[in-house]
Amino acid sequence: MPESERSVFQSWQSDFSSVDQEELIEILDNHSCRRMPTATNVNEILQVLAHKRLVQEPAYVIEQWIKILSITGKSFQDLASVYENLQPNARKVLKSIVFPQKMNVHQKDIQKYLST
């Protein structure tokens, strides 16, 4: 969390009347909080925001990645080999370059320099 947001939340916790209300509402809106902040609901709202940030968002990311990674296998070696295959090297980059069938002399020179 940015320091500016943290200081607003700390001010809200310590003294609700000293907080810039517009800034607080804007920050809460940025975190998709639709509840109106008061002096009494500060801890409840911060707990909901923390739960969303620390539990729900990572769970969603894990859920999305599990679909992709499930086809690679279950072992660490399988994941390591997938990661290794994704690492670019000269050979893989050269294989991915596609040149047109018909090229002029200048283009053929460029192909030759790129391919060596």
Summary of the structure (lengths in Angstrom):
residues: 116
radius of gyration: 26.4
end to end distance: 48.1
largest distance: 76.6
contacts: 223
relative contact order: 0.06
helix: 73%
strand: 0%
